[in-house]
Amino acid sequence: SLVDSALGASVQALYYCPVCDRLTESSRHACGSATRIIRGHPWMTNDTVNCCATMTGAAIGALWEIAMSNHKAGEAHNHQLKQAACI
């Protein structure tokens, strides 16, 4: 998902483990050492990014459905007007 990638690359927390010299998404590395944040926000975890991306997809889908149902209703109304004009 585009939203998932954008959030992950910009605001998701990324930490550095000075003991292992590795990057991680966790405030405590697998080796047990404390890490330091080098990018993003501590509250923006991978789970938070996934939740935001899912909610964005659901919202876009809902808006699309509303737009399409309004479009279909408008087409039906226009069809009724054309039929009424022929009578």
Salt bridges, closest charged atoms under 4 A:
GLU75 OE2 - HIS71 NE2 2.89
